[in-house]
Amino acid sequence: MEVILLERVPKLGQMGEVVRVKDGFARNYLLPKGKALRATKENRSRFENMKVELQARNLEQKGEAEKVAKTLDGRSFTVLRQAAEGGQLYGSVSPRDLAALISESGCAISRSQIALNTPIKAIGAHKVPVSLHPEVEVTINVTVARNADEAQRIARGEDITRPLEDQEKETEEALEEVFFEPEGAQARRTREPQGGKSQAEAPAPQPKG
């Protein structure tokens, strides 16, 4: 189906362009959302009469979106959810959830403006695009965690899906590299058995008889 775009549509075209799209996409999205008209002879004439008004409205809406973008771009939000040990959520964080969270912070956003292809289903830090206008898009940072303490650890860059003991061991090894020469730190680790005691600390063998 050929349609006339009434506004810029990402990956499709600019206002006023006539483009060919799948019938289902036109009927289910472009036409009911007021983003396009069927490219009939009557609608082509109609568009020419509407053009000046559409351009003025587009500029006004773009200006309002740019104001919101200044306060929203790069902002961080935290969502607390229950999750399994490996970080998989019991459920998900949907565009509706994020739109409500952003709106509560003072920026009125609808779920259709959250450009999230699939819901968030794992603990961690996520960058989420928000389309404020066909020509204005910002990115927010969403931290999904089981509790506030875990959210702070994620914000510091910790991988909370790995056991804390492993992370502490890595930190200890990194400190050794700072205080010892690399060869010395490696030799020190090789001398230490898995129990954590060095050979010097191991108990002396008992004499026989």
SEFIVEX-622213 format. One line per field, with one value per residue: residue in three letters; x, y, z of N, C-alpha, C in turn. Coordinates in nm, 3 decimals. Atoms other than C-alpha are relative to their C-alpha. Layout:
<volos>
code: c(ala|...) .
n.east: c(X|...) .
n.north: c(Y|...) .
n.up: c(Z|...) .
ca.east: c(X|...) .
ca.north: c(Y|...) .
ca.up: c(Z|...) .
c.east: c(X|...) .
c.north: c(Y|...) .
c.up: c(Z|...) .
</volos>
This chain:
<volos>
code: c(met|glu|val|ile|leu|leu|glu|arg|val|pro|lys|leu|gly|gln|met|gly|glu|val|val|arg|val|lys|asp|gly|phe|ala|arg|asn|tyr|leu|leu|pro|lys|gly|lys|ala|leu|arg|ala|thr|lys|glu|asn|arg|ser|arg|phe|glu|asn|met|lys|val|glu|leu|gln|ala|arg|asn|leu|glu|gln|lys|gly|glu|ala|glu|lys|val|ala|lys|thr|leu|asp|gly|arg|ser|phe|thr|val|leu|arg|gln|ala|ala|glu|gly|gly|gln|leu|tyr|gly|ser|val|ser|pro|arg|asp|leu|ala|ala|leu|ile|ser|glu|ser|gly|cys|ala|ile|ser|arg|ser|gln|ile|ala|leu|asn|thr|pro|ile|lys|ala|ile|gly|ala|his|lys|val|pro|val|ser|leu|his|pro|glu|val|glu|val|thr|ile|asn|val|thr|val|ala|arg|asn|ala|asp|glu|ala|gln|arg|ile|ala|arg|gly|glu|asp|ile|thr|arg|pro|leu|glu|asp|gln|glu|lys|glu|thr|glu|glu|ala|leu|glu|glu|val|phe|phe|glu|pro|glu|gly|ala|gln|ala|arg|arg|thr|arg|glu|pro|gln|gly|gly|lys|ser|gln|ala|glu|ala|pro|ala|pro|gln|pro|lys|gly) .
n.east: c(0.084|-0.072|0.055|-0.068|-0.037|0.040|-0.111|-0.117|0.008|-0.135|-0.028|0.103|-0.005|0.031|0.134|0.033|-0.047|0.089|-0.079|0.075|-0.016|0.089|0.139|0.025|-0.068|0.078|0.132|-0.007|-0.084|-0.013|0.127|0.073|-0.077|-0.003|-0.134|0.000|0.126|-0.010|-0.046|0.099|-0.004|0.066|-0.085|-0.117|0.045|0.029|-0.127|-0.055|0.073|-0.034|-0.146|-0.048|0.046|-0.075|-0.138|0.003|0.027|-0.119|-0.102|0.042|-0.018|-0.144|-0.054|0.038|-0.077|-0.139|-0.004|0.004|-0.125|-0.106|0.010|0.014|-0.111|-0.107|0.044|-0.004|0.118|-0.020|0.119|-0.025|0.078|-0.048|-0.073|-0.069|-0.140|-0.078|0.035|0.120|0.114|0.128|0.085|-0.079|0.023|0.060|0.010|0.101|-0.064|-0.097|0.075|0.057|-0.111|-0.045|0.108|-0.002|-0.112|0.036|0.003|0.113|-0.042|0.089|-0.077|-0.037|-0.123|-0.113|-0.045|-0.056|0.048|0.049|-0.007|-0.124|0.026|-0.117|-0.064|-0.116|0.013|0.054|0.022|0.130|0.033|0.134|0.031|0.085|0.054|-0.066|-0.134|-0.069|-0.010|-0.098|-0.028|-0.002|-0.070|0.091|-0.064|0.097|-0.067|0.091|0.012|-0.075|-0.143|-0.043|0.004|-0.122|-0.111|0.008|-0.041|-0.146|-0.057|-0.020|0.082|0.063|0.041|-0.110|-0.014|-0.077|-0.133|-0.083|-0.033|-0.096|-0.128|-0.055|-0.045|-0.123|-0.106|-0.031|-0.080|-0.133|-0.073|-0.042|-0.104|-0.109|-0.029|0.088|-0.055|0.006|0.140|0.036|-0.070|0.066|0.126|-0.029|-0.047|0.112|0.093|0.140|0.049|-0.029|-0.120|-0.125|-0.078|-0.064|0.097|0.047|-0.056|-0.121|0.028|-0.031|-0.103|0.056|-0.035) .
n.north: c(-0.120|-0.127|-0.096|-0.129|-0.017|-0.129|-0.038|0.086|0.134|0.058|0.108|0.005|-0.120|-0.130|-0.052|-0.033|0.103|0.111|0.124|0.125|0.082|0.116|-0.037|0.015|-0.108|-0.123|0.008|0.020|-0.097|-0.134|-0.070|-0.031|-0.090|-0.132|-0.027|0.005|0.010|0.076|-0.090|-0.014|-0.132|-0.094|-0.024|-0.079|-0.140|-0.032|-0.021|-0.130|-0.101|0.016|-0.001|-0.113|0.023|0.113|-0.043|-0.088|0.085|0.082|-0.085|-0.026|0.123|0.026|-0.092|0.049|0.122|-0.037|-0.048|0.119|0.073|-0.059|0.047|0.146|0.073|0.045|0.020|0.139|0.048|0.133|0.085|0.115|0.118|0.129|0.068|0.123|-0.018|-0.036|-0.133|0.001|-0.054|0.070|-0.096|-0.088|-0.145|-0.031|-0.141|-0.060|-0.024|-0.109|-0.124|-0.042|-0.044|-0.130|-0.097|-0.032|-0.092|-0.133|-0.008|0.082|0.086|0.114|0.122|0.009|-0.078|0.079|0.077|0.125|0.106|0.109|-0.037|0.035|0.124|0.037|-0.097|-0.066|-0.137|0.001|-0.129|0.007|-0.119|-0.056|-0.086|-0.110|-0.060|0.070|-0.053|-0.020|0.124|-0.005|0.130|0.001|0.115|0.073|0.103|0.097|0.070|0.062|-0.091|-0.125|0.028|0.062|-0.105|-0.078|0.082|-0.001|-0.134|-0.006|0.084|0.139|0.104|0.065|0.137|0.087|0.007|-0.108|0.050|-0.011|-0.141|-0.039|0.060|-0.081|-0.126|0.030|0.023|-0.130|-0.074|0.061|-0.051|-0.137|-0.003|0.091|0.016|0.104|0.134|0.030|0.026|0.131|0.101|0.004|0.074|0.141|0.061|0.015|0.108|-0.042|-0.032|-0.139|-0.012|0.014|0.113|-0.035|0.011|0.140|0.064|0.081|0.145|0.059|0.107|0.134|0.079) .
n.up: c(0.000|0.001|-0.096|-0.014|-0.140|-0.059|-0.089|0.022|-0.059|0.008|0.095|0.105|0.081|-0.058|0.024|0.139|0.094|0.033|-0.014|0.010|-0.121|-0.006|-0.033|-0.144|-0.071|0.024|-0.064|-0.145|-0.069|0.059|0.021|-0.124|-0.087|0.061|0.051|0.146|0.074|0.125|0.107|0.107|0.063|-0.090|-0.117|0.041|-0.001|-0.140|-0.069|0.039|-0.077|-0.142|-0.016|-0.082|-0.138|-0.055|-0.025|-0.118|-0.117|-0.021|-0.061|-0.138|-0.077|-0.008|-0.100|-0.132|-0.023|-0.028|-0.139|-0.085|0.023|-0.081|-0.138|-0.007|0.063|-0.089|-0.139|-0.048|-0.074|-0.061|-0.010|-0.087|0.039|-0.048|0.107|-0.036|-0.038|0.119|0.048|0.083|-0.074|-0.007|0.069|0.087|-0.010|0.130|0.033|-0.087|-0.130|0.013|0.026|-0.129|-0.083|0.050|-0.023|-0.143|-0.026|0.047|0.147|0.047|0.111|0.024|0.023|0.142|0.020|-0.048|0.118|-0.052|0.087|-0.086|-0.142|-0.072|-0.074|-0.080|-0.089|0.061|0.047|0.136|0.066|0.068|0.080|-0.016|0.115|-0.044|0.122|0.111|0.024|-0.129|-0.078|-0.110|-0.060|-0.146|-0.059|-0.089|-0.080|-0.054|-0.110|-0.097|-0.114|0.017|-0.013|0.126|0.101|-0.017|0.049|0.147|0.042|-0.010|0.106|-0.043|0.065|-0.116|0.032|-0.040|-0.146|-0.060|-0.033|0.120|0.021|-0.103|0.036|0.108|-0.059|-0.074|0.098|0.061|-0.097|-0.001|0.118|-0.031|-0.101|0.033|0.142|0.054|-0.020|-0.143|-0.036|0.054|-0.080|-0.131|0.013|0.026|-0.125|-0.094|0.033|0.007|-0.133|-0.032|-0.083|0.074|-0.044|-0.129|-0.107|-0.011|-0.121|0.022|-0.013|-0.129|0.010|-0.015|-0.117) .
ca.east: c(0.000|0.122|0.080|0.162|0.354|0.210|0.524|0.874|0.869|1.209|1.350|1.058|1.067|0.999|0.673|0.510|0.691|0.490|0.617|0.510|0.451|0.290|-0.089|-0.091|0.160|-0.048|-0.384|-0.268|-0.023|0.030|-0.331|-0.498|-0.212|-0.258|0.094|-0.009|-0.288|-0.361|-0.192|-0.513|-0.561|-0.800|-0.559|-0.269|-0.470|-0.581|-0.220|-0.117|-0.389|-0.280|0.095|0.149|-0.057|0.121|0.464|0.370|0.232|0.542|0.773|0.573|0.575|0.945|1.022|0.828|1.006|1.347|1.264|1.178|1.492|1.714|1.584|1.539|1.843|2.093|1.882|1.902|1.608|1.599|1.347|1.332|1.218|1.241|1.488|1.658|2.017|2.148|1.979|1.677|1.367|1.048|0.853|0.985|1.011|0.782|0.751|0.437|0.641|0.909|0.656|0.489|0.827|0.932|0.592|0.615|0.942|0.763|0.797|0.470|0.561|0.339|0.443|0.449|0.739|0.956|1.160|1.216|1.197|1.157|1.084|1.381|1.410|1.740|1.908|2.163|2.217|2.019|2.018|1.666|1.583|1.283|1.123|0.989|0.915|0.986|1.296|1.391|1.517|1.695|1.845|1.780|1.974|1.764|1.910|1.711|1.797|1.651|1.712|1.866|2.204|2.227|2.130|2.426|2.661|2.538|2.587|2.950|2.995|2.990|2.868|2.616|2.534|2.877|2.947|3.079|3.373|3.500|3.482|3.670|3.941|3.985|4.012|4.277|4.476|4.453|4.592|4.879|4.972|4.993|5.217|5.429|5.607|5.389|5.632|5.638|5.258|5.226|5.488|5.311|4.981|5.144|5.304|4.964|4.769|4.392|4.341|4.491|4.803|5.155|5.416|5.581|5.258|5.203|5.252|5.595|5.596|5.592|5.903|5.835|5.837) .
ca.north: c(0.000|0.353|0.615|0.983|1.039|1.312|1.318|1.176|0.800|0.646|0.415|0.502|0.866|1.234|1.429|1.454|1.157|0.890|0.546|0.188|-0.023|-0.355|-0.338|-0.464|-0.203|0.073|-0.049|-0.143|0.138|0.426|0.506|0.466|0.656|0.949|0.916|0.870|0.886|0.651|0.794|0.851|1.145|1.309|1.264|1.408|1.728|1.716|1.689|1.997|2.195|2.055|2.091|2.436|2.349|2.014|2.176|2.442|2.178|1.963|2.253|2.331|1.968|1.935|2.243|2.100|1.765|1.933|2.102|1.765|1.611|1.853|1.724|1.357|1.263|1.055|1.034|0.720|0.521|0.218|-0.065|-0.325|-0.675|-1.030|-1.245|-1.584|-1.636|-1.604|-1.267|-1.378|-1.181|-1.343|-1.148|-0.847|-0.467|-0.348|-0.017|0.048|0.014|0.252|0.508|0.513|0.550|0.842|1.010|0.990|1.185|1.475|1.398|1.280|0.986|0.724|0.360|0.396|0.641|0.382|0.240|-0.099|-0.389|-0.653|-0.619|-0.625|-0.975|-0.963|-0.786|-0.525|-0.183|-0.112|0.182|0.252|0.489|0.719|0.878|1.216|1.321|1.170|1.392|1.391|1.081|1.051|0.765|0.687|0.452|0.186|-0.020|-0.334|-0.490|-0.699|-0.431|-0.085|-0.225|-0.437|-0.137|0.057|-0.233|-0.244|0.132|0.082|-0.163|-0.487|-0.805|-0.918|-1.239|-1.374|-1.495|-1.221|-1.445|-1.450|-1.071|-1.032|-1.269|-1.064|-0.744|-0.906|-1.017|-0.669|-0.518|-0.768|-0.646|-0.293|-0.377|-0.655|-0.701|-0.912|-1.209|-1.181|-1.167|-1.472|-1.663|-1.570|-1.706|-2.029|-2.087|-2.060|-2.389|-2.381|-2.369|-2.019|-2.104|-2.058|-2.332|-2.142|-2.160|-2.533|-2.751|-2.925|-3.305|-3.508|-3.733|-4.105|-4.345) .
ca.up: c(0.000|-0.080|0.193|0.245|0.566|0.790|1.007|1.008|1.067|1.156|0.888|0.659|0.551|0.614|0.628|0.286|0.132|-0.046|0.056|-0.006|0.307|0.396|0.417|0.776|0.891|0.731|0.864|1.214|1.284|1.039|0.954|1.297|1.469|1.231|1.096|0.732|0.474|0.188|-0.121|-0.318|-0.554|-0.305|-0.013|-0.211|-0.260|0.103|0.219|0.020|0.200|0.539|0.480|0.634|0.941|0.986|0.961|1.219|1.457|1.408|1.496|1.810|1.926|1.848|2.060|2.355|2.316|2.316|2.647|2.802|2.648|2.840|3.173|3.080|2.869|3.066|3.382|3.594|3.729|3.958|3.937|4.215|4.119|4.252|4.061|4.061|4.180|3.824|3.776|3.572|3.673|3.795|3.536|3.344|3.327|3.047|2.858|3.066|3.388|3.263|3.134|3.478|3.651|3.429|3.460|3.840|3.818|3.648|3.274|3.120|2.893|2.728|2.692|2.311|2.352|2.525|2.236|2.399|2.154|2.426|2.799|3.039|3.191|3.380|3.671|3.562|3.404|3.087|2.845|2.717|2.427|2.470|2.162|2.268|1.909|1.564|1.555|1.926|2.106|2.442|2.639|3.005|3.234|3.406|3.691|3.769|4.106|4.388|4.652|4.700|4.810|4.496|4.283|4.429|4.352|3.992|3.964|4.074|3.788|3.990|3.823|4.084|3.894|4.001|4.357|4.585|4.686|4.326|4.303|4.635|4.511|4.194|4.402|4.622|4.318|4.166|4.489|4.483|4.135|4.276|4.572|4.418|4.088|3.852|3.880|4.259|4.287|4.063|4.262|4.587|4.456|4.333|4.675|4.846|4.854|4.812|5.187|5.180|5.397|5.263|5.288|5.576|5.773|5.712|6.024|6.054|6.001|6.325|6.393|6.364|6.661) .
c.east: c(0.088|-0.070|0.079|0.030|-0.038|0.103|0.118|-0.021|0.137|0.007|-0.102|0.004|-0.039|-0.145|-0.018|0.046|-0.106|0.084|-0.091|0.030|-0.093|-0.139|-0.027|0.062|-0.077|-0.130|0.007|0.078|-0.005|-0.132|-0.074|0.075|0.010|0.136|0.005|-0.142|0.022|0.036|-0.097|0.011|-0.061|0.089|0.127|-0.036|-0.025|0.129|0.058|-0.069|0.038|0.147|0.050|-0.037|0.078|0.143|0.007|-0.020|0.123|0.110|-0.031|0.025|0.147|0.064|-0.032|0.080|0.145|0.016|0.003|0.133|0.112|-0.002|0.003|0.122|0.109|-0.041|-0.001|-0.125|0.029|-0.133|0.036|-0.095|0.058|0.066|0.067|0.146|0.084|-0.035|-0.123|-0.121|-0.117|-0.105|0.086|-0.029|-0.045|0.004|-0.103|0.060|0.092|-0.071|-0.058|0.109|0.048|-0.105|-0.006|0.110|-0.028|-0.001|-0.110|0.040|-0.102|0.083|0.044|0.128|0.124|0.043|0.074|-0.057|-0.059|0.009|0.133|-0.028|0.117|0.046|0.115|-0.030|-0.041|-0.016|-0.127|-0.027|-0.145|-0.024|-0.099|-0.075|0.067|0.142|0.079|-0.004|0.107|0.022|0.002|0.073|-0.091|0.078|-0.108|0.072|-0.104|-0.022|0.089|0.151|0.056|0.003|0.126|0.122|0.002|0.048|0.152|0.068|0.023|-0.092|-0.065|-0.052|0.110|0.011|0.091|0.142|0.095|0.043|0.104|0.140|0.067|0.054|0.132|0.117|0.043|0.087|0.142|0.084|0.052|0.121|0.119|0.027|-0.089|0.051|-0.012|-0.140|-0.042|0.064|-0.067|-0.128|0.024|0.045|-0.114|-0.088|-0.143|-0.057|0.032|0.124|0.123|0.076|0.064|-0.094|-0.047|0.065|0.119|-0.034|0.043|0.107|-0.065|0.047|-0.009) .
c.north: c(0.125|0.098|0.131|0.019|0.140|0.050|-0.090|-0.132|-0.064|-0.119|-0.011|0.124|0.125|0.040|0.035|-0.103|-0.107|-0.127|-0.121|-0.085|-0.121|0.043|-0.005|0.111|0.131|-0.002|-0.005|0.108|0.140|0.075|0.029|0.095|0.141|0.039|0.002|-0.001|-0.092|0.096|0.002|0.142|0.106|0.034|0.078|0.149|0.046|0.031|0.137|0.113|-0.003|0.030|0.110|-0.020|-0.113|0.040|0.089|-0.082|-0.083|0.081|0.028|-0.122|-0.034|0.089|-0.045|-0.125|0.031|0.053|-0.119|-0.076|0.052|-0.051|-0.153|-0.075|-0.035|-0.024|-0.148|-0.032|-0.140|-0.072|-0.121|-0.114|-0.125|-0.072|-0.126|0.030|0.048|0.135|0.007|0.046|-0.097|0.094|0.086|0.146|0.045|0.150|0.073|0.034|0.121|0.134|0.054|0.056|0.140|0.107|0.043|0.100|0.140|0.019|-0.092|-0.075|-0.113|-0.124|-0.015|0.077|-0.072|-0.094|-0.126|-0.114|-0.118|0.044|-0.042|-0.122|-0.042|0.116|0.066|0.144|-0.003|0.143|-0.012|0.128|0.043|0.097|0.107|0.064|-0.076|0.047|0.022|-0.130|0.016|-0.142|0.013|-0.126|-0.066|-0.110|-0.089|-0.084|-0.060|0.088|0.122|-0.022|-0.058|0.103|0.086|-0.076|-0.003|0.134|0.017|-0.088|-0.143|-0.094|-0.081|-0.141|-0.099|-0.002|0.110|-0.044|0.014|0.144|0.047|-0.055|0.081|0.133|-0.020|-0.017|0.130|0.083|-0.056|0.052|0.141|0.000|-0.091|0.008|-0.112|-0.141|-0.041|-0.033|-0.137|-0.110|-0.016|-0.080|-0.148|-0.073|-0.029|-0.116|0.049|0.034|0.140|0.017|-0.017|-0.119|0.027|-0.020|-0.144|-0.066|-0.090|-0.147|-0.053|-0.111|-0.136|-0.063|0.076) .
c.up: c(0.000|0.095|-0.006|0.147|0.049|0.102|-0.033|0.072|-0.015|-0.094|-0.113|-0.088|0.076|-0.030|-0.148|-0.101|-0.022|0.002|-0.012|0.124|-0.008|0.045|0.150|0.081|-0.015|0.079|0.152|0.073|-0.062|-0.011|0.130|0.094|-0.058|-0.054|-0.152|-0.055|-0.119|-0.113|-0.117|-0.058|0.092|0.119|-0.033|0.001|0.143|0.075|-0.033|0.076|0.149|0.029|0.094|0.146|0.066|0.035|0.125|0.127|0.034|0.069|0.147|0.088|0.017|0.107|0.141|0.037|0.036|0.142|0.097|-0.010|0.088|0.144|0.011|-0.051|0.101|0.144|0.035|0.082|0.052|0.011|0.085|-0.036|0.066|-0.117|0.053|0.029|-0.117|-0.058|-0.089|0.082|0.004|-0.059|-0.091|0.033|-0.139|-0.031|0.086|0.137|-0.006|-0.023|0.131|0.090|-0.041|0.028|0.146|0.034|-0.055|-0.150|-0.052|-0.128|-0.016|-0.031|-0.145|-0.030|0.051|-0.112|0.044|-0.083|0.077|0.145|0.063|0.089|0.088|0.086|-0.075|-0.040|-0.147|-0.051|-0.085|-0.078|0.026|-0.115|0.043|-0.116|-0.115|-0.028|0.128|0.080|0.106|0.052|0.152|0.047|0.103|0.071|0.059|0.104|0.093|0.121|-0.024|0.008|-0.129|-0.113|0.006|-0.052|-0.153|-0.054|0.006|-0.104|0.041|-0.077|0.112|-0.032|0.034|0.151|0.052|0.031|-0.119|-0.024|0.102|-0.032|-0.110|0.053|0.072|-0.095|-0.066|0.093|0.007|-0.116|0.026|0.093|-0.030|-0.149|-0.053|0.025|0.146|0.045|-0.048|0.083|0.136|-0.007|-0.021|0.126|0.096|-0.043|0.007|0.135|0.042|0.086|-0.087|0.055|0.136|0.116|0.022|0.121|-0.036|0.016|0.136|-0.016|0.025|0.131|0.127) .
</volos>
